[in-house]
Amino acid sequence: MKEITTKELAQKVLAGEKLYIIDVREDNEVAQGKIPGANHIKLGDIPDKLGELDQKRHYYMVCRSGGRSGKAATFLEDKGFDVTNVAGGMLNWEEELEK
């Protein structure tokens, strides 16, 4: 599984790159803030949302610490998606949050 640090991802976000970030945390966690522009799809909902994802896109998966997003990344990779897990998750995110 490919991984990226939060600092590397933050550089891409701040540079204005067109990114597809999926936050797999629970509703109450996301309510505290998420990476600007990230889409929220709870981990348990990923299988039901496959039809809404584009296999031509590269997705960055994020959660609180990197565990749940790692599971989501592995699941999506097995389905043919190009994904990168955000190592350390939101615990390591130091930039502004979208609320």
C-alpha positions in Angstrom: 0.0 0.0 0.0 1.3 3.5 -0.9 1.5 6.0 1.9 2.0 9.7 2.2 2.8 11.8 5.3 0.5 14.5 6.4 3.2 17.1 5.7 3.5 15.8 2.1 -0.2 15.9 1.7 -0.4 19.4 3.2 2.1 20.7 0.7 -0.1 19.4 -2.1 -3.3 20.9 -0.6 -1.6 24.3 0.0 -0.2 24.2 -3.6 -3.8 24.0 -4.8 -3.4 20.6 -6.5 -6.7 18.9 -7.5 -6.9 16.1 -4.9 -9.5 13.5 -4.1 -9.3 12.9 -0.3 -11.7 10.6 1.4 -12.0 10.9 5.2 -13.3 7.6 6.6 -13.8 8.7 10.2 -17.2 8.7 12.0 -19.6 11.7 11.8 -18.7 13.0 15.3 -15.0 12.9 14.4 -15.4 14.8 11.1 -17.6 17.4 12.9 -14.5 18.5 14.7 -12.9 19.3 11.4 -11.5 17.7 8.2 -8.8 18.4 5.6 -10.2 21.2 3.3 -11.9 19.7 0.3 -12.0 16.2 1.7 -15.1 14.0 1.1 -16.5 12.2 4.1 -17.4 8.5 3.6 -17.4 6.4 6.8 -15.3 3.3 6.6 -18.3 1.0 6.9 -20.0 2.8 4.0 -17.1 2.4 1.5 -18.4 -0.9 0.0 -21.9 0.7 -0.7 -20.3 3.8 -2.2 -18.0 2.1 -4.8 -20.4 3.2 -7.6 -19.8 6.8 -6.7 -16.0 6.6 -7.0 -14.1 7.0 -10.2 -11.4 4.3 -10.9 -9.5 6.9 -13.1 -8.9 9.1 -10.0 -6.2 8.8 -7.4 -7.6 8.8 -3.9 -6.0 9.8 -0.6 -7.5 8.0 2.4 -7.4 9.6 5.8 -8.8 8.7 9.3 -7.7 9.6 12.9 -4.4 7.8 13.0 -4.0 5.8 9.7 -5.5 2.4 10.7 -9.0 2.7 9.3 -7.8 4.5 6.3 -5.3 1.7 5.7 -8.1 -0.8 5.7 -10.1 1.4 3.3 -7.0 1.8 1.0 -6.4 -2.0 1.0 -10.1 -2.7 0.2 -10.1 -0.1 -2.7 -6.8 -1.4 -4.0 -8.3 -4.9 -4.2 -11.2 -3.4 -6.2 -8.7 -1.8 -8.7 -8.5 1.7 -7.4 -5.4 3.8 -7.2 -5.1 4.9 -3.5 -2.6 6.3 -1.0 -3.0 6.0 2.8 -2.3 9.1 4.8 0.2 7.9 7.5 -0.5 9.2 11.0 -3.9 10.6 10.0 -5.6 13.6 11.4 -3.6 13.3 14.6 -0.6 14.5 12.6 -2.4 17.1 10.5 -1.1 20.6 11.4 -2.8 22.8 8.9 -6.2 24.5 9.0 -9.3 22.4 9.2 -12.6 22.7 7.3 -15.6 22.6 9.6 
